[in-house]
């Protein structure tokens, strides 16, 4: 069936940042087939949806996430050693395929409701994440994490590679889900294993590599003390610094690091809310982009950044750049929206099919209601999206021509079941926390 969206404020995010107001957009199957301004075409038997002047724009792309970790959200926020006291013990005990399914379903629900249509995820039992995303109709890059600590789903790197092979096999040719391999970080995999992952990646073209890169002081000290180099230089030495690599966070970068990354054509996911909340620093986003490096926006995991909507990231991203530059000029609102859409798609290697509203691209889009008083007056729609819009303003979410949410009603996920399943596992977490703290009766 043909779907025709009419009376919309179309933000295409094409190279010219074309807008149509009022505009219309035609969808056939999974694909955008036409769009324009003014009077829409007459199409027999089309489903016509009057958008009432609301914004219609590309769905947003979350370039770094740990979906299953929604079950850790808000846990021990004010405890300095929460990672070692609570998180790692809970992961070792409770991170099973069942837990990953429940946490990922809760996260998929949140992202769809907040206008995210594509996500890059890295965690454990990642085939389950891919299955949840596919069932929800969400576009996803799913990365099997490999690490040298006691990971929940593998005890050796050989077992980790076997899981990555299984993931790649299961989603080969899938229309929505793309497999990825995800070395946790340079310090938690090491030079030799990163070299092996680089070779594995060369043997699996199309499988993206995701890694936490230049994120923490621990990593910086490890690279310097162990190898006498920066984290980026160690990754480059391993052969892993290459076009299919996504570096998450990238906080501790020198000019020479940025030059290496630009030459290697890597992509970056910046995670402003998570990094600010942890006090880890402000990424040099403008310097990265000026070097020609695409930078997308990520939420990080819900344990770190709490929310999985990109609206919560947009204003902090712009504000941090303005603070760094001591000016209002850095990261203008329109640039931030591009980063949340087409630039994020480029980071994931998907810009040829998503990230903008253009003829021939997949119909991944959202409708943003302009009913809220806090959005008006609107002199600049991008400013309204970055500094005033909330995820609750998203009324409709579509991926590949299929509605995942209509009028705030979920079409592919049962919200009550997703929440019920998540809270059952959270109760187990809480009982273990009480035991750890020695406060059980």
WOMONOR-V740172 format. One record per residue. N is the residue number from 1. SS is DSSP state (~ for helix, > for strand, _ for the rest). PSI is psi in whole degrees, -180 to 180 (NA if undefined). D_FIRST is the distance of its C-alpha to the first C-alpha in Angstrom with 1 decimal. Layout:
n ss psi d_first
N SS PSI D_FIRST
N SS PSI D_FIRST
This chain:
n ss psi d_first
1 _ 144 0.0
2 > 135 3.8
3 > 132 6.4
4 > 112 9.8
5 > 127 13.0
6 > 167 15.9
7 > 47 19.7
8 > 153 19.9
9 > 93 22.9
10 > 120 21.4
11 > 101 23.7
12 _ -29 22.5
13 _ 32 25.5
14 _ 178 25.5
15 _ -30 29.0
16 _ 1 29.9
17 _ 45 28.6
18 _ 137 26.6
19 > 153 25.6
20 > 117 23.7
21 > 104 24.8
22 > 150 23.1
23 > 171 20.2
24 > 157 16.5
25 > 133 14.0
26 > 135 10.7
27 > 130 8.5
28 > 116 6.5
29 _ -119 6.7
30 _ -2 10.2
31 > 145 11.4
32 > 123 12.5
33 > -18 12.4
34 > 156 14.5
35 > 161 16.5
36 > -170 19.6
37 > 162 22.0
38 _ -139 22.5
39 _ 125 20.4
40 _ 162 16.7
41 _ 159 15.2
42 _ 119 14.1
43 _ 120 10.6
44 _ 134 10.1
45 _ 14 7.7
46 _ 149 6.5
47 > 115 7.3
48 > 125 10.7
49 > 113 13.0
50 > 116 16.6
51 _ -1 18.4
52 _ 28 21.8
53 _ 1 23.4
54 _ 160 22.9
55 > 132 22.9
56 > 125 19.8
57 > 168 21.0
58 > 147 20.6
59 _ 152 21.1
60 > 153 24.7
61 > 115 26.3
62 > 107 29.2
63 > 1 31.4
64 > 121 33.9
65 > 159 33.8
66 _ 85 35.4
67 ~ -42 32.8
68 ~ -20 35.0
69 ~ 8 37.8
70 ~ -26 36.2
71 ~ -11 38.7
72 ~ 3 41.6
73 _ 128 40.5
74 _ 5 43.5
75 _ 123 46.0
76 _ 49 49.5
77 _ -35 48.5
78 _ 16 52.1
79 _ 119 53.7
80 _ -40 54.8
81 _ 32 54.8
82 ~ -30 51.6
83 ~ -49 50.3
84 ~ -29 53.2
85 ~ -38 54.2
86 ~ -54 50.9
87 ~ -53 47.8
88 ~ -44 49.0
89 ~ -40 50.7
90 ~ -40 47.6
91 ~ -47 45.5
92 ~ -34 47.9
93 ~ -36 48.0
94 ~ -12 44.6
95 _ 94 42.0
96 _ 176 40.6
97 ~ -38 37.2
98 ~ -44 36.8
99 ~ -43 37.8
100 ~ -40 35.4
101 ~ -46 32.4
102 ~ -46 33.4
103 ~ -38 34.0
104 ~ -36 30.9
105 ~ -41 28.7
106 ~ -40 30.5
107 ~ -40 30.0
108 ~ -42 26.3
109 ~ -48 26.0
110 ~ -43 28.1
111 ~ -43 26.4
112 ~ -42 22.9
113 ~ -23 24.4
114 _ 10 26.2
115 _ 13 23.4
116 > 125 24.2
117 > -10 21.3
118 > 138 23.6
119 > 143 27.1
120 > 120 30.0
121 > 148 32.1
122 > 126 35.4
123 > -155 37.3
124 _ 163 38.5
125 _ 48 36.7
126 ~ -19 33.9
127 ~ -34 32.0
128 ~ -38 31.5
129 ~ -45 30.1
130 ~ -41 27.6
131 ~ -40 26.6
132 ~ -46 26.3
133 ~ -46 24.2
134 ~ -43 21.8
135 ~ -32 21.6
136 ~ -11 20.9
137 _ 14 18.1
138 _ 136 20.6
139 > 137 21.4
140 > 145 25.1
141 > 115 28.1
142 > 123 30.4
143 > 120 34.1
144 > 118 36.8
145 > 137 39.9
146 > 135 43.2
147 _ 157 46.5
148 _ 0 50.2
149 _ -178 50.7
150 _ 82 50.1
151 _ 150 46.3
152 _ -25 44.8
153 _ 2 43.0
154 _ 142 45.5
155 _ -22 49.2
156 _ 161 49.5
157 ~ -34 47.7
158 ~ -42 47.3
159 ~ -38 45.4
160 ~ -43 43.3
161 ~ -37 42.4
162 ~ -40 41.6
163 ~ -38 39.0
164 ~ -40 37.5
165 ~ -44 37.4
166 ~ -43 35.6
167 ~ -47 33.1
168 ~ -40 32.4
169 ~ -44 32.1
170 ~ -37 29.7
171 _ 14 27.1
172 _ 123 27.7
173 _ 7 24.4
174 _ 143 22.4
175 _ -23 19.2
176 _ -33 20.2
177 > 130 23.9
178 > 133 26.7
179 > 152 30.3
180 > 156 33.3
181 > 141 37.0
182 > 84 38.8
183 > 130 42.6
184 _ -53 43.4
185 > 162 45.8
186 ~ -45 48.6
187 ~ -22 51.3
188 ~ 5 49.7
189 ~ -42 49.0
190 _ 161 51.8
191 ~ -47 52.3
192 ~ -44 52.6
193 ~ -35 49.4
194 ~ -36 47.4
195 ~ -40 48.7
196 ~ -40 47.5
197 ~ -38 44.0
198 ~ -43 43.9
199 ~ -42 44.8
200 ~ -42 42.2
201 ~ -41 39.6
202 ~ -32 40.7
203 ~ -7 40.2
204 _ 69 36.6
205 _ 140 34.8
206 _ -11 31.6
207 _ 111 33.0
208 > 151 33.7
209 > 130 37.0
210 > 140 37.3
211 > 142 40.8
212 > 123 42.5
213 > 131 44.6
214 _ 43 47.6
215 _ -40 46.7
216 _ 163 50.0
217 ~ -36 53.7
218 ~ -46 54.1
219 ~ -42 52.1
220 ~ -46 54.0
221 ~ -39 57.3
222 ~ -49 56.4
223 ~ -43 55.4
224 ~ -46 58.6
225 ~ -33 61.0
226 ~ -37 59.7
227 ~ -6 58.8
228 _ 27 60.3
229 _ 173 57.0
230 _ 166 54.0
231 ~ -44 51.0
232 ~ -40 49.0
233 ~ -37 51.9
234 ~ -44 52.1
235 ~ -40 48.4
236 ~ -44 48.9
237 ~ -32 51.9
238 ~ -17 49.9
239 _ 3 47.4
240 _ -14 44.5
241 _ 97 44.1
242 _ 174 41.5
243 _ -26 38.1
244 _ 18 36.0
245 > 133 38.1
246 > 118 36.9
247 > 119 39.9
248 > 138 39.5
249 > -72 41.8
250 _ 60 44.1
251 _ -37 46.7
252 _ 83 50.0
253 _ 134 49.7
254 _ 171 52.3
255 ~ -39 51.8
256 ~ -34 52.5
257 ~ -46 49.9
258 ~ -39 47.3
259 ~ -41 48.4
260 ~ -44 48.1
261 ~ -40 44.6
262 ~ -43 43.6
263 ~ -33 45.1
264 ~ -9 43.3
265 _ 43 39.9
266 _ 167 39.1
267 > 158 36.7
268 > 141 37.8
269 > 118 36.4
270 > 143 38.4
271 _ 74 38.6
272 ~ -43 40.5
273 ~ -47 40.5
274 ~ -47 41.6
275 ~ -40 44.2
276 ~ -41 45.6
277 ~ -34 45.8
278 ~ -6 47.7
279 _ 28 49.9
280 _ -18 49.3
281 _ 178 49.0
282 _ 124 46.8
283 _ 149 44.9
284 _ 64 45.7
285 ~ -44 42.1
286 ~ -40 43.1
287 ~ -40 45.5
288 ~ -48 42.9
289 ~ -37 40.3
290 ~ -24 43.1
291 _ -1 43.9
292 _ 11 40.4
293 _ 122 39.3
294 _ 137 35.7
295 > 117 35.9
296 > 176 33.1
297 > 133 33.6
298 _ 157 33.9
299 _ -18 34.8
300 _ -174 37.0
301 _ 157 37.2
302 ~ -20 37.4
303 ~ -34 41.1
304 ~ -47 41.8
305 ~ -5 39.5
306 _ -59 38.6
307 _ 153 35.2
308 _ 14 32.1
309 _ 141 30.4
310 _ -21 30.9
311 ~ -35 31.7
312 ~ -16 35.0
313 ~ -25 35.7
314 ~ -52 35.0
315 ~ -46 38.1
316 ~ -40 40.5
317 ~ -50 39.5
318 ~ -43 40.2
319 ~ -42 43.3
320 ~ -41 44.8
321 ~ -37 44.5
322 ~ -38 46.2
323 ~ -44 48.9
324 ~ -40 49.5
325 ~ -6 49.7
326 _ 44 51.5
327 _ 157 49.3
328 _ -15 46.2
329 _ -40 44.8
330 _ 144 43.6
331 _ 70 39.9
332 _ 158 38.6
333 ~ -43 35.6
334 ~ -37 33.2
335 ~ -42 34.5
336 ~ -41 34.0
337 ~ -39 30.3
338 ~ -42 30.0
339 ~ -34 31.8
340 ~ -10 29.4
341 _ -90 26.3
342 ~ -36 26.7
343 ~ -37 30.3
344 ~ -40 29.5
345 ~ -39 26.8
346 ~ -41 29.5
347 ~ -39 32.0
348 _ 3 29.6
349 _ 24 29.0
350 _ 11 25.3
351 _ -19 25.5
352 _ -16 23.9
353 _ -21 20.5
354 _ 178 20.7
355 _ -14 23.0
356 _ 161 21.9
357 _ 97 19.0
358 _ 149 19.1
359 _ 132 17.0
360 _ -15 16.5
361 _ 162 17.0
362 > 146 15.2
363 _ 73 13.4
364 _ 106 16.3
365 > 166 17.2
366 > 155 18.9
367 > 127 19.6
368 > 116 23.4
369 _ 142 24.8
370 _ 25 27.7
371 _ -26 29.2
372 _ 134 32.1
373 ~ -32 35.5
374 ~ -13 36.4
375 ~ -8 33.8
376 _ 153 35.4
377 _ 157 36.5
378 _ 103 34.2
379 _ -27 35.9
380 _ 112 34.1
381 ~ -31 30.7
382 ~ -39 31.6
383 ~ -41 34.8
384 ~ -42 33.1
385 ~ -41 30.9
386 ~ -42 33.8
387 ~ -9 36.6
388 _ -27 35.1
389 _ 153 31.6
390 _ 160 31.3
391 ~ -29 28.7
392 ~ -13 28.5
393 ~ -16 27.1
394 > 120 23.8
395 > -29 21.4
396 > 140 18.1
397 > 130 17.6
398 > 138 14.7
399 > 127 15.2
400 _ 41 13.1
401 _ 1 9.9
402 > 135 10.9
403 > 124 12.9
404 > -24 16.5
405 > 133 17.9
406 > 126 16.8
407 _ 42 19.8
408 _ 10 22.2
409 > 124 21.0
410 > 140 20.5
411 _ -22 17.6
412 _ -13 19.0
413 _ 139 22.7
414 _ 105 25.2
415 ~ -39 27.4
416 ~ -42 30.3
417 ~ -42 30.5
418 ~ -43 30.3
419 ~ -41 33.1
420 ~ -46 35.1
421 ~ -40 35.1
422 ~ -43 36.1
423 ~ -28 38.9
424 ~ -42 40.4
425 ~ -37 40.9
426 ~ -33 42.1
427 ~ -37 44.8
428 ~ -41 46.1
429 ~ -47 46.3
430 ~ -39 48.2
431 ~ -38 50.7
432 ~ -36 51.4
433 ~ -43 51.9
434 ~ -41 54.5
435 ~ -44 56.2
436 ~ -41 56.3
437 ~ -8 57.8
438 _ 28 60.3
439 _ 8 59.6
440 _ 144 58.8
441 _ NA 61.3
